[in-house]
């Protein structure tokens, strides 16, 4: 278990904390909350064949939307399905 914890802490430090100057405990909690949510829901992991832990269904149609996380340090990308100009009857 120690190796798993060390790998996560290393990832957290390299991908997140090395990019910020932490000025308060509230700021640190906000950064950690956003990064952990991203890490567990949207970030691909090498140990599970570059899949996302909670599952991910890629869309093949629509415009790509970039969503900034942590003030733009990380971006997630998703597609918005195109809407029809006409509503079904």
C-alpha positions in Angstrom: 0.0 0.0 0.0 2.9 2.4 0.6 3.9 2.3 -3.0 0.4 3.2 -4.1 0.2 6.1 -1.7 3.7 7.3 -2.7 2.7 7.2 -6.4 -0.4 9.3 -5.7 1.4 11.8 -3.6 4.1 12.1 -6.4 1.4 12.6 -9.0 -0.3 15.2 -6.8 2.9 17.1 -6.3 4.1 17.0 -9.9 0.8 17.6 -11.7 -0.7 20.0 -9.2 1.0 21.4 -6.2 4.3 22.3 -7.9 2.4 24.9 -10.0 0.9 26.9 -7.1 2.1 29.1 -4.3 -0.2 28.1 -1.4 -1.1 31.1 0.8 -3.8 29.6 3.1 -5.3 26.4 4.3 -8.6 27.3 2.5 -6.7 27.6 -0.8 -4.9 24.3 -0.3 -8.3 22.5 0.5 -9.8 24.0 -2.7 -6.9 22.9 -4.9 -6.9 19.4 -3.4 -10.6 19.0 -3.7 -10.6 20.0 -7.4 -7.5 17.9 -8.2 -8.8 14.8 -6.4 -12.2 15.1 -8.2 -10.4 15.3 -11.5 -8.0 12.5 -10.6 -10.9 10.1 -9.7 -13.3 11.0 -12.5 -11.6 12.2 -15.6 -7.9 11.4 -15.6 -6.7 8.3 -17.4 -4.6 5.9 -15.3 -1.7 3.8 -16.6 -2.3 1.0 -14.2 -5.8 0.3 -15.6 -4.8 0.5 -19.3 -5.3 4.3 -19.6 -8.9 4.1 -18.6 -10.8 6.4 -16.2 -11.5 4.9 -12.7 -15.2 5.6 -12.7 -15.8 4.8 -16.3 -16.0 7.1 -19.3 -18.0 6.8 -22.5 -16.5 8.9 -25.3 -18.9 10.6 -27.6 -18.1 10.5 -31.3 -20.3 13.4 -32.4 -20.5 17.0 -31.6 -18.3 20.0 -30.8 -15.4 19.6 -28.4 -15.6 21.7 -25.3 -12.6 22.5 -23.1 -13.3 22.9 -19.4 -10.5 24.4 -17.3 -9.8 23.0 -13.9 -7.6 24.6 -11.3 -7.7 28.0 -13.1 -6.6 26.5 -16.4 -3.7 24.3 -15.1 -5.6 21.2 -16.3 -8.3 21.0 -19.0 -10.8 18.3 -19.6 -12.3 17.9 -23.0 -15.8 16.7 -23.8 -18.2 16.8 -26.7 -21.5 18.5 -26.8 -24.0 16.6 -29.0 -25.3 18.8 -31.8 -28.9 19.9 -31.4 -31.3 19.7 -34.3 -32.7 22.9 -35.7 -36.2 21.3 -35.7 -37.9 19.7 -32.8 -39.5 16.3 -33.4 -43.2 16.4 -33.8 
